Amino acid sequence: MLEVASSYSKLSISTDLSERFPVNEIDSERPKILVVDDHPSSRMTAVALLSVEGYEVMEAENGQAALDCVLDTDPDLILLDVMMPGMDGYEVCRRLKQEEQTRLIPIVFVTALNDRRARLRGIEVGGDDFLSKPFDQLELSARVKSLIRQKRLNEDLDHASKVLFSIARTIERRDPNTGDHCERLVVLGKSFGEYLRLPRIEVRDLMWGGYLHDIGKVGIPDSVLLKTGKLTSDEWNVMRQHVLIGEQICQPLRTMQGVIPIIRHHHERWDGSGYPDGLVGNAIPFLAQVFQLIDIYDALTHERPYKIAFTPKDSLDLMFQEAEKGWRNLELMQRFAEFIVQQVIAA
């Protein structure tokens, strides 16, 4: 939960909007706030306090109305009552935080004073902050202002991530031999991650790794990247740099921290013969191990200039041979084979 600044007492309570939370401190558009509460009097109080601050305020009297309003208006913040008939505030928050288009909207739960249980549950479903009734005008003003500013920063990071995905797709198109390799890895990563019952955030990292694992190839010359013959020793050393370049590209973004181990380590081998760090066994990050299997499988099952497309069964046989050489985690390879048999071959 965000800390309340100690300078609340210095905030003016004048109704002159130019002296209060001036909307133009954050954006030229008026930030939109959705107030969700089944009690009209509570909504009226919140609306009055927020309107005088210069916000555009919408209202919803229940959970379903709140979800509908979010889709229609895309608010910058939601002030959400916990206890409502039908769908309670926790369920509203859970649904919104699970959806890509609404996950960045800050949600402030309105709870009873010192209701520790309600606050803990609110944290579990993804709530961003808490306020107690009756509202303190200065506290409400400061918290809302802070959260909206944080949302703007998060949106900037999200946009930067999308730029990286666009760059990754451009790199894939540089090499006409890979086809839709990245798109397939995203689908396969999601399916295998869910099969392994990985946490949602790790499944997302696997999917993002599908796009970004080779983004460092943007720094590899075409004479090396697109060479059809065997690479020389010097050329191979240049090609190996793509994992380090990719790591450097994604390192500044906090949202990419779970993907960076995939980018750097998806060419490591279980016996330490891989690159760039020669990691051995479980020193290789687990998601990099998982991703490596889906990457190799997709490459084997699709045609390239230097090879035919192998059947799923033949591809698994080749991968098991490599695992027995010490290149792969044999236990994880067995899980992957079971997944392919159930999800691909049996289908």
Sequence and secondary structure as in RCSB ss.txt:
>XXXX:A:sequence
MLEVASSYSKLSISTDLSERFPVNEIDSERPKILVVDDHPSSRMTAVALLSVEGYEVMEAENGQAALDCVLDTDP
DLILLDVMMPGMDGYEVCRRLKQEEQTRLIPIVFVTALNDRRARLRGIEVGGDDFLSKPFDQLELSARVKSLIRQ
KRLNEDLDHASKVLFSIARTIERRDPNTGDHCERLVVLGKSFGEYLRLPRIEVRDLMWGGYLHDIGKVGIPDSVL
LKTGKLTSDEWNVMRQHVLIGEQICQPLRTMQGVIPIIRHHHERWDGSGYPDGLVGNAIPFLAQVFQLIDIYDAL
THERPYKIAFTPKDSLDLMFQEAEKGWRNLELMQRFAEFIVQQVIAA
>XXXX:A:secstr
     GGGGGS   S GGGSS GGGT SS  EEEEE S HHHHHHHHHHHHTTT EEEEESSHHHHHHHHHHH  
SEEEEES  SSS HHHHHHHHHHSTTTTTS EEEEE TT HHHHHHHHHTT  EEEESS  HHHHHHHHHHHHHH
HHHHHHHHHHHHHHHHHHHHHHHH TTSTTHHHHHHHHHHHHHHHTT  HHHHHHHHHHHHHTTGGGGGS HHHH
T  S   HHHHHHHHTHHHHHHHHHTT GGGTTTHHHHHHTT  TBS SSSS  BGGGS HHHHHHHHHHHHHHH
TS BTTB    HHHHHHHHHHHHHHTSS HHHHHHHHHHHIIIII  
